[in-house]
Amino acid sequence: MTSIRTARDGRWGETFARLKAMVREGRYEEVEAEARALAALPGRPWRRRPPHWEARVLATGTAVMHGRVAEALDELDTLIAELEPVGLNSRMLLLIARSSRVAALSGLRRYAEAETEANGILRELNQIAHRAPVSALEINTLGHLSAVLNGLDRHEEAEAVARGNLTRANGSAVAVQHTTLARALNGQGRHEEALAEVRQDGVPQPPRYAAGYLDLVTAEALNGLGRREEAATSARRALADCERELHPDHPRIPEARDLLARVTGENTGEKRGPGE
């Protein structure tokens, strides 16, 4: 197993490949801790892309995934200001950090800022597409944008972006895109279509950062159809998954509580996080 010492000895590519695989497995806390340890190693000024920058981008990105969006946003703003694009590789790192910033702004419901940032990233990716593999970051940013457009109640636009992006997504991101598309359909009152979207066969399991998202949107659709008991069951499941898998500060947790309260007419109250 690659270690901090291995990274210190110069095998950065192997180290970051392993950490990114851990991100796909949902091991956000471990990745963030190790990435921060890497970022603390002595820098090498002769490098055009200092590995500590990549480590800091990875650490803040996983913090956003886990749900510490307010804390991560402050750190991302500092990092983005420092990370000057001295070459193509560092420019890509800067764009990755900015894409994480879109997700953080969206989580804080600062949707107008998030939309501006996402569109800026997409313009820059288009400019460098002939020189770098930008597809994965473009798909990721478009996914954030469709969620932002839902937050702005521009559901028709969100649907168009999500449908266009769905044809390019792969792996667990497919489930997230189906769910975002379903949320856009819910926003237009098309609840039957939304329910069909989230219940399609053959869709991969969603990633850990999307914990509770599918059940939350399912509950919205069921509630819109007047199927309140089923909606309450789905909302409770969403809340339980969020509280189990995500940081207590994740914005999806109060969203699930609010939906459950609307469906049941009960005050769900504030629940303490693990260990509190």
Salt bridges, closest charged atoms under 4 A:
GLU14 OE1 - ARG11 NH2 2.44
GLU25 OE1 - ARG27 NH1 2.87
GLU29 OE2 - HIS66 NE2 3.28
GLU29 OE1 - ARG208 NH1 2.90
GLU30 OE1 - ARG27 NH2 2.95
GLU32 OE2 - ARG36 NE 2.93
GLU32 OE2 - ARG68 NH2 2.78
GLU34 OE2 - ARG18 NH2 2.35
GLU54 OE2 - LYS20 NZ 3.25
GLU54 OE1 - ARG49 NH2 3.41
GLU71 OE1 - ARG68 NE 2.98
GLU75 OE2 - ARG36 NH1 2.73
ASP77 OD1 - ARG101 NE 2.64
GLU82 OE1 - ARG56 NH1 2.77
GLU113 OE1 - ARG110 NH2 2.81
GLU115 OE2 - ARG154 NH2 2.83
GLU117 OE1 - ARG98 NH2 2.80
GLU117 OE2 - ARG101 NH1 2.84
GLU124 OE1 - ARG91 NH2 3.30
GLU124 OE2 - ARG98 NH1 2.71
GLU138 OE1 - ARG168 NH2 2.75
ASP153 OD1 - HIS155 NE2 3.48
GLU157 OE2 - ARG154 NE 2.81
GLU159 OE2 - ARG163 NE 2.91
GLU159 OE1 - ARG190 NH1 2.86
GLU193 OE1 - ARG190 NH2 2.86
GLU197 OE2 - HIS178 ND1 2.55
ASP215 OD1 - ARG237 NE 3.14
GLU220 OE2 - ARG183 NH2 2.53
GLU230 OE2 - ARG227 NE 2.86
ASP241 OD1 - ARG244 NH2 2.54
GLU243 OE2 - ARG257 NH2 3.07
GLU245 OE1 - ARG208 NE 3.43
GLU245 OE2 - ARG244 NE 3.41
ASP249 OD2 - HIS247 ND1 3.70
GLU255 OE2 - ARG183 NH2 2.59
GLU270 OE1 - ARG257 NH1 3.13
